[in-house]
Amino acid sequence: MIPLWVTWVIVSFVFNTMRSVSQPFIEHGIEWIVQSSGRQPKGILAYVDWAAPVVAVLLTLFSLYLLGLFSANVLGRRVVNLVERLFEGLPLVKTIYGSTKRIILTLAGGNGTQHFQKVVLVEFPRPGMKCIAFLTSVIKDTDTGRLLATVFISTTPNPTTGYMQILPLEDVSETGWTVEEAVKVLMSGGILSPPKIPFDQVQAVQWEPPADSDATRVKT
């Protein structure tokens, strides 16, 4: 019953949020129709009771669709960037907005995960304990030429915060997980973990240097 209850709570919250955006406009429109006609049309109260919320949700979805079309063109992107800069200049608002945006980009596989090349395991915070990390790049030691891995160690339940560490590439172990699977594991606290993971033995990261530079990159 708990999953059913949680589903009901979330769906009700989303429905009521979307309804509250548009329903006042619909109710004002109904009042204007009643006042203009001089009498109450038949069934108007029943319409307000059950149909108005449904129409309000549909109107909100349609408005979001139009907003998406508007933000897809040059003018719309400029307006969105202007609003974002305004939000990022407000105390407290910038923290909430920035964190929410990073979480959604991560879950949607957008810009927040484009630089996560592989999901790996690293020993952290002490030997014998391993945690999930995202391999972002492979670099070289300027003195010895030793290959080093830069990894982002995410925290639970917010995978957009964590630590950046540099460690020898041979100490990094591949998991074979996708970024989406790793994000689910982190956000659920390990509840939604895949059934298997190479833990005891280090699985070497497959890499190859790019043809146009001295840097290194991970083979995909």
Secondary structure as UniProt FT lines:
FT   HELIX           2..37
FT   TURN            42..43
FT   HELIX           44..46
FT   HELIX           47..51
FT   HELIX           52..71
FT   HELIX           74..88
FT   TURN            91..92
FT   HELIX           93..108
FT   HELIX           111..113
FT   TURN            114..115
FT   STRAND          118..123
FT   TURN            127..128
FT   STRAND          130..140
FT   TURN            142..144
FT   STRAND          147..154
FT   TURN            159..160
FT   STRAND          162..168
FT   HELIX           169..171
FT   STRAND          173..174
FT   HELIX           179..187
FT   TURN            188..192
FT   STRAND          207..208
FT   TURN            211..212
FT   STRAND          216..218
//
